[in-house]
Amino acid sequence: MTMWRYALVFLAVAIGASFTVTALQTRFDSVAASSAQLMVPAMIAALVEGQQFARRNGRRPESREIWRFAWGATTVAVILNVALAFGGQGYLPEFEKLAVAWGFPKQFSILLGLYAGGYLICNRYFAGLGVGNQLSLMKDRDSAE
């Protein structure tokens, strides 16, 4: 599983979702954003990585392989979350909420820890889901031939 691809998918989904939510809020004059929006990039990036693993290896990852991926991807996600919080000022409202807590180190650490826990769960679960889906798809193709 490749951390570069994970990071690129994470960034594309995070930025795309933020712009989409902002456009919808502006267009319909309502609040569509949610803290769950922060987990969606990790979910999709982990799903993609799980699918790619299954395509490349044709098997499920061993427990230590998927957990190693989940911890590494969580580290990448947290770093990108902080980068988006401070780098996306004015454009990425949900990610900016972390930057608001910057002046209060304890609150910042707690928020970052909560996000990290969410990312770890999402990365582990959705990578496994991606593997399972891809292996089922490959099995169905093989049986159809």
C-alpha atoms as one frame of an Amber mdcrd trajectory, in Angstrom:
protein
   0.000   0.000   0.000   1.440   3.303  -1.090   1.417   6.312   1.211   1.927
   8.737  -1.700  -1.237   7.572  -3.435  -3.064   7.603  -0.082  -1.926  11.202
   0.504  -2.939  12.343  -2.990  -6.386  10.745  -2.747  -6.815  12.155   0.778
  -5.955  15.671  -0.424  -8.131  15.461  -3.535 -11.162  14.280  -1.557 -10.590
  16.722   1.322 -10.277  19.748  -0.943 -13.028  18.616  -3.309 -15.470  17.895
  -0.496 -14.707  21.213   1.217 -15.290  23.210  -1.962 -18.459  21.239  -2.739
 -19.892  21.749   0.749 -19.004  25.449   0.668 -20.672  25.841  -2.745 -23.800
  24.022  -1.543 -23.972  26.141   1.608 -23.675  29.312  -0.458 -26.180  28.184
  -3.075 -28.853  26.951  -0.680 -28.069  29.275   2.229 -27.912  26.424   4.740
 -25.354  24.596   6.845 -24.261  21.348   5.184 -20.870  20.910   6.831 -20.192
  18.352   9.529 -17.215  17.123  11.508 -17.724  13.768   9.786 -16.507  15.517
   6.639 -12.990  15.236   8.093 -13.158  11.417   8.044 -14.389  11.033   4.455
 -10.956  11.615   2.846  -9.415   8.880   4.999 -12.280   6.515   4.226 -11.968
   6.902   0.469  -8.153   6.890   0.429  -8.034   3.707   2.543 -10.660   2.070
   0.338  -8.572   2.833  -2.757  -5.423   1.473  -1.103  -7.219  -1.716  -0.094
  -8.431  -2.227  -3.663  -4.952  -1.631  -5.052  -3.438  -4.115  -2.596  -5.922
  -6.803  -3.654  -5.291  -6.146  -7.364  -1.541  -6.304  -6.940  -1.377  -9.286
  -4.570  -4.614 -11.203  -5.187  -5.058 -11.900  -1.483  -6.108 -10.387   1.818
  -3.339  -8.658   3.757  -2.086 -10.311   6.898  -3.138  -8.687  10.142   0.238
  -7.043  10.696   0.281  -5.714   7.096  -3.079  -4.006   7.357  -2.340  -2.624
  10.824   1.035  -1.305   9.637  -0.808   0.419   6.800  -3.485   1.783   9.163
  -0.908   3.311  11.532   1.157   4.775   8.678  -1.907   6.157   6.931  -3.130
   7.653  10.202   0.187   9.474  10.589  -0.125  10.816   7.032  -3.766  11.819
   7.607  -2.959  13.709  10.820  -0.084  15.568   9.137  -2.318  16.472   6.191
  -5.113  17.496   8.555  -2.803  19.956  10.316  -1.445  21.211   6.976  -4.971
  21.759   5.650  -6.040  23.445   8.898  -3.331  26.068   8.647  -2.846  26.152
   4.876  -6.471  26.282   3.825  -7.482  29.378   5.758 -10.698  30.718   4.271
 -11.195  27.767   1.900 -11.470  24.654   4.049 -13.833  25.572   6.918 -14.106
  22.152   8.594 -10.349  21.663   8.636  -9.854  25.220   9.949 -11.604  24.289
  13.194  -8.399  22.579  14.318  -6.437  25.799  13.747  -8.816  27.687  16.051
  -7.619  25.527  18.950  -3.951  26.327  18.232  -3.776  28.964  20.954  -4.872
  26.395  23.529  -2.317  23.536  23.367  -4.415  21.153  25.485  -7.520  21.624
  23.333  -5.406  21.322  20.164  -3.868  18.058  21.413  -7.244  16.620  22.386
  -8.785  17.467  19.013  -5.792  16.058  17.162  -5.959  12.888  19.263  -9.663
  12.476  18.494  -9.035  12.957  14.784  -6.149  10.464  14.922  -8.365   7.870
  16.594 -11.041   8.374  13.957  -8.491   8.136  11.167  -7.026   4.925  12.601
 -10.451   3.270  12.749 -11.391   4.482   9.255  -8.074   3.447   7.729  -8.193
  -0.046   9.198 -11.838  -0.703   8.407 -11.992   0.805   4.917  -8.705  -0.715
   3.745 -10.130  -4.126   4.676 -13.400  -3.260   2.977 -11.557  -2.236  -0.198
  -9.622  -5.512  -0.218 -12.780  -7.562   0.277 -14.694  -5.721  -2.435 -11.872
  -6.038  -4.943 -11.308  -9.734  -4.240 -15.057 -10.395  -4.677 -15.023  -8.499
  -7.944 -11.996 -10.465  -9.168 -13.630 -13.753  -8.131 -16.864 -12.837  -9.950
 -14.914 -11.984 -13.119 -13.014 -15.262 -12.971 -16.196 -17.311 -12.497 -17.939
 -15.461 -15.372 -15.228 -16.441 -17.824
